[in-house]
Amino acid sequence: MPTYHEALRINEQYAIDNGKEATAIKILLLHFSHTDSARLLGSMHETMPQKDYEKFLAAVDAYVIHSKPVQHITEEESFLGHKFKVNHTVMIPRCETEELAEKTLELIDQLFTDKTALRVLDIGTGSGCLAIALSLEDKRIHAFGTEISHEALQVAAENSEALGAGVTFKQGNLTEPVQGEKFDIIVSNPPYIPDDEKLEPIVKDYEPHLALFGGTDGLDYYRAILKQIPNLINDRFLIGFEHAYDKAKQLKKLIKKEMRNVKIVQLKDMQGKDRMTFITNKE
């Protein structure tokens, strides 16, 4: 059997030679060696147990040859420092959505300094990462998440229980399960890929299509949500969307069509792309 160092070096090169990310191999090695980075570093010249090595090699092939996402192999992904269970029924949390969560928390601190309790709605919650992370980071928040997929809601509920978040999840399309209720904050990362856009196999073959495609122009879900949310918000409110980098102007027009006397703030992500739009009361 090879040492951990040999297993890493050989398979990193294998990934690179096949156009895949070498960093994914380290993630897989950590997972199948049942350790963390610091301990693995100190064990690099030790022999890897045969059973672990065989499982590691099978996982490497699943990633390199079959383009299976590493997160689906390990069944976990980190989001704002919290580990979330993920599988083929939910979208893998992305760094752009982390940025949406971080900016939402900043704006909550600015806009709701006098409130001791906040109701947050995450529309199309998927793995629950947004609703759960927000509730864990701000103890004033009681978060709710809606999701049309029963399988995704099961994953979200497991994540909430495992992390002690206490999020309330309701099954149904967009805001249908919470009609008649009121919220201070609404966030959503709805499906926004145009129906005819070509995707990489690692996305097309493994991510749930229900969470990917948003109509001919990718804006169908935003249109539906914007028609529904005026009846769901309190007098003082914050609404936050993640969206495609090239749809900011179109989304702004949709907001102006459906909502009056609001302030619209559009922000770039760390890559300099227009990814976030926030709506608040006009000052």
C-alpha positions as CSV (number, residue, x, y, z in Angstrom):
1,M,0.0,0.0,0.0
2,P,1.2,3.6,-0.7
3,T,1.8,6.2,1.9
4,Y,-0.7,9.0,2.3
5,H,1.8,11.3,0.5
6,E,2.1,8.9,-2.4
7,A,-1.6,8.4,-2.7
8,L,-2.1,12.2,-2.7
9,R,0.7,13.0,-5.2
10,I,-0.2,10.2,-7.7
11,N,-4.0,11.0,-7.7
12,E,-3.6,14.8,-7.8
13,Q,-1.6,14.3,-11.0
14,Y,-4.3,11.9,-12.3
15,A,-6.9,14.6,-11.7
16,I,-4.8,17.3,-13.4
17,D,-4.1,15.0,-16.4
18,N,-7.9,14.6,-16.9
19,G,-8.8,18.3,-16.5
20,K,-10.0,18.1,-12.9
21,E,-9.1,20.0,-9.8
22,A,-6.3,18.6,-7.7
23,T,-7.8,20.2,-4.5
24,A,-10.7,17.8,-4.8
25,I,-8.3,14.9,-4.3
26,K,-7.1,16.3,-1.0
27,I,-10.7,16.6,0.1
28,L,-11.3,13.0,-0.8
29,L,-8.1,11.8,0.9
30,L,-9.1,13.7,4.1
31,H,-12.6,12.1,4.0
32,F,-11.4,8.5,3.5
33,S,-8.5,8.8,6.0
34,H,-11.1,9.9,8.6
35,T,-8.9,12.8,9.8
36,D,-8.3,16.5,9.5
37,S,-5.7,18.5,7.7
38,A,-3.3,18.9,10.6
39,R,-3.3,15.2,11.6
40,L,-3.0,14.1,8.0
41,L,0.0,16.4,7.5
42,G,1.7,14.6,10.4
43,S,0.9,11.2,8.9
44,M,1.9,11.7,5.3
45,H,4.7,9.2,5.4
46,E,2.6,6.5,7.0
47,T,1.1,3.7,5.0
48,M,-2.6,4.1,4.1
49,P,-4.8,1.2,5.2
50,Q,-5.9,-1.0,2.3
51,K,-9.7,-0.6,2.9
52,D,-9.4,3.1,3.1
53,Y,-7.2,3.3,0.0
54,E,-9.6,1.2,-2.1
55,K,-12.5,3.4,-1.1
56,F,-10.4,6.5,-1.9
57,L,-9.5,5.2,-5.3
58,A,-13.1,4.4,-6.2
59,A,-14.1,7.9,-5.1
60,V,-11.3,9.4,-7.2
61,D,-12.5,7.6,-10.3
62,A,-16.1,8.7,-9.6
63,Y,-14.9,12.3,-9.5
64,V,-12.3,12.2,-12.3
65,I,-13.9,9.8,-14.8
66,H,-17.6,10.2,-14.1
67,S,-17.6,13.9,-12.9
68,K,-19.4,13.1,-9.7
69,P,-19.2,16.1,-7.4
70,V,-16.9,15.6,-4.5
71,Q,-19.7,16.8,-2.2
72,H,-21.9,14.0,-3.3
73,I,-19.2,11.5,-2.6
74,T,-18.5,12.8,0.9
75,E,-22.2,13.8,1.4
76,E,-21.2,17.1,3.0
77,E,-20.3,20.7,2.3
78,S,-19.3,23.6,4.5
79,F,-21.4,26.8,4.5
80,L,-20.5,29.8,6.8
81,G,-18.4,27.4,8.8
82,H,-21.2,24.8,9.4
83,K,-21.2,21.4,7.8
84,F,-24.3,20.6,5.8
85,K,-25.4,17.2,4.5
86,V,-25.9,17.3,0.7
87,N,-26.9,14.7,-1.9
88,H,-28.4,14.5,-5.4
89,T,-31.7,15.9,-4.2
90,V,-30.4,19.4,-3.3
91,M,-28.1,22.0,-4.8
92,I,-24.6,22.0,-3.4
93,P,-24.2,25.3,-1.5
94,R,-21.9,27.7,-3.4
95,C,-19.6,30.5,-2.2
96,E,-21.9,33.0,-3.9
97,T,-24.7,32.0,-1.6
98,E,-22.4,32.3,1.4
99,E,-21.8,35.9,0.3
100,L,-25.6,36.5,0.1
101,A,-25.9,35.2,3.7
102,E,-23.0,37.3,4.9
103,K,-24.4,40.5,3.3
104,T,-27.9,39.7,4.6
105,L,-26.6,39.5,8.1
106,E,-24.8,42.8,7.7
107,L,-28.0,44.5,6.5
108,I,-30.0,42.9,9.3
109,D,-27.6,44.5,11.8
110,Q,-28.1,47.9,10.2
111,L,-31.8,47.8,9.7
112,F,-33.2,46.0,12.7
113,T,-31.2,47.3,15.7
114,D,-34.3,47.8,17.8
115,K,-36.0,44.4,17.2
116,T,-35.5,41.4,19.6
117,A,-37.2,38.9,17.3
118,L,-37.1,38.5,13.5
119,R,-39.0,36.3,11.2
120,V,-37.0,35.2,8.1
121,L,-38.4,33.3,5.1
122,D,-36.1,31.4,2.8
123,I,-38.0,30.6,-0.5
124,G,-36.8,27.4,-2.2
125,T,-34.6,26.4,0.7
126,G,-33.0,23.3,-0.7
127,S,-30.5,22.0,1.8
128,G,-31.6,24.7,4.2
129,C,-28.2,26.3,4.2
130,L,-29.5,29.9,4.0
131,A,-32.3,29.6,6.6
132,I,-30.1,27.5,8.9
133,A,-27.0,29.7,8.7
134,L,-28.9,32.9,9.3
135,S,-30.7,31.5,12.3
136,L,-27.4,30.2,13.8
137,E,-25.6,33.5,13.2
138,D,-28.3,35.8,14.6
139,K,-30.2,34.4,17.6
140,R,-33.0,36.9,17.1
141,I,-34.0,35.0,14.0
142,H,-36.8,32.4,13.7
143,A,-36.3,31.1,10.2
144,F,-38.8,29.4,7.9
145,G,-38.0,27.6,4.7
146,T,-40.3,26.6,1.8
147,E,-39.4,23.9,-0.7
148,I,-41.5,22.0,-3.3
149,S,-39.3,18.9,-3.2
150,H,-40.2,16.5,-0.4
151,E,-36.7,14.9,-0.7
152,A,-34.9,18.2,-0.4
153,L,-37.0,19.1,2.7
154,Q,-35.9,15.9,4.4
155,V,-32.3,16.9,3.9
156,A,-33.0,20.4,5.2
157,A,-34.7,19.1,8.3
158,E,-31.8,16.8,9.0
159,N,-29.4,19.7,8.7
160,S,-31.4,21.9,11.0
161,E,-31.7,19.1,13.6
162,A,-28.0,18.3,13.4
163,L,-26.9,21.9,13.8
164,G,-29.5,22.8,16.4
165,A,-31.1,25.6,14.3
166,G,-34.8,25.0,14.9
167,V,-35.8,26.1,11.4
168,T,-39.5,25.5,10.5
169,F,-39.8,23.9,7.0
170,K,-43.0,23.8,4.9
171,Q,-43.5,21.9,1.7
172,G,-45.0,23.7,-1.3
173,N,-44.3,25.9,-4.3
174,L,-42.6,29.2,-3.5
175,T,-44.6,31.1,-0.9
176,E,-47.8,29.0,-1.1
177,P,-47.2,27.3,2.3
178,V,-46.9,30.6,4.2
179,Q,-49.7,32.7,2.7
180,G,-51.3,34.8,5.4
181,E,-48.1,35.1,7.4
182,K,-45.7,38.1,7.7
183,F,-41.9,38.3,7.7
184,D,-39.3,40.9,8.4
185,I,-36.7,39.3,6.0
186,I,-37.1,37.2,2.9
187,V,-34.2,35.6,1.1
188,S,-34.1,33.4,-2.0
189,N,-31.7,31.7,-4.3
190,P,-34.2,30.4,-6.8
191,P,-33.4,28.4,-10.0
192,Y,-32.0,30.9,-12.5
193,I,-30.3,29.1,-15.4
194,P,-32.1,29.6,-18.7
195,D,-33.7,26.4,-20.0
196,D,-31.5,26.1,-23.1
197,E,-28.2,26.8,-21.4
198,K,-25.6,24.1,-21.8
199,L,-24.1,22.9,-18.5
200,E,-21.0,21.0,-17.5
201,P,-21.6,17.3,-16.8
202,I,-20.7,17.7,-13.1
203,V,-23.8,20.0,-12.8
204,K,-26.1,18.7,-15.5
205,D,-25.8,15.0,-14.5
206,Y,-25.8,15.3,-10.7
207,E,-27.6,18.5,-9.6
208,P,-31.4,18.4,-9.3
209,H,-32.8,20.1,-12.5
210,L,-35.7,21.4,-10.4
211,A,-33.2,23.6,-8.6
212,L,-31.4,24.7,-11.8
213,F,-33.6,25.9,-14.6
214,G,-35.7,29.1,-14.4
215,G,-37.5,29.4,-17.7
216,T,-36.5,30.8,-21.1
217,D,-34.6,33.8,-19.7
218,G,-34.0,32.3,-16.2
219,L,-36.2,34.8,-14.5
220,D,-39.5,32.9,-14.2
221,Y,-39.2,32.3,-10.4
222,Y,-38.3,35.9,-9.7
223,R,-41.4,37.1,-11.5
224,A,-43.6,34.7,-9.4
225,I,-41.9,35.6,-6.1
226,L,-42.1,39.3,-6.7
227,K,-45.8,39.0,-7.3
228,Q,-46.3,37.1,-4.1
229,I,-44.1,38.8,-1.5
230,P,-45.8,42.2,-1.1
231,N,-48.5,40.4,1.0
232,L,-45.9,38.7,3.1
233,I,-43.7,41.5,4.3
234,N,-44.0,43.7,7.5
235,D,-43.9,47.5,7.3
236,R,-40.1,47.4,7.7
237,F,-38.5,44.7,5.6
238,L,-35.4,43.3,3.8
239,I,-35.5,41.1,0.7
240,G,-32.4,39.5,-0.7
241,F,-31.9,37.6,-4.0
242,E,-29.0,35.7,-5.5
243,H,-29.2,35.8,-9.3
244,A,-27.2,35.2,-12.5
245,Y,-24.4,37.7,-13.0
246,D,-25.9,39.0,-16.3
247,K,-29.5,39.5,-15.0
248,A,-29.1,42.4,-12.6
249,K,-30.6,45.0,-14.8
250,Q,-33.6,42.9,-15.9
251,L,-34.3,41.9,-12.3
252,K,-34.2,45.6,-11.2
253,K,-36.9,46.3,-13.9
254,L,-39.0,43.5,-12.6
255,I,-38.8,44.8,-9.0
256,K,-39.8,48.3,-10.1
257,K,-42.8,46.9,-11.9
258,E,-44.1,44.9,-8.9
259,M,-43.0,47.1,-5.9
260,R,-43.4,50.8,-5.3
261,N,-41.5,53.1,-3.0
262,V,-38.6,50.7,-2.3
263,K,-34.8,51.1,-2.3
264,I,-33.0,48.6,-4.6
265,V,-29.3,47.8,-3.8
266,Q,-27.3,45.6,-6.2
267,L,-24.0,44.3,-5.1
268,K,-21.1,42.4,-6.7
269,D,-19.6,39.2,-5.4
270,M,-15.9,38.6,-4.7
271,Q,-15.4,37.9,-8.4
272,G,-16.7,41.3,-9.3
273,K,-19.9,39.9,-10.8
274,D,-23.4,41.3,-10.2
275,R,-24.9,38.5,-8.0
276,M,-27.0,40.0,-5.2
277,T,-30.0,42.3,-5.2
278,F,-31.5,43.7,-2.0
279,I,-34.8,45.5,-1.5
280,T,-35.6,47.6,1.5
281,N,-37.9,50.4,2.5
282,K,-37.3,53.7,0.8
283,E,-35.6,56.1,3.2
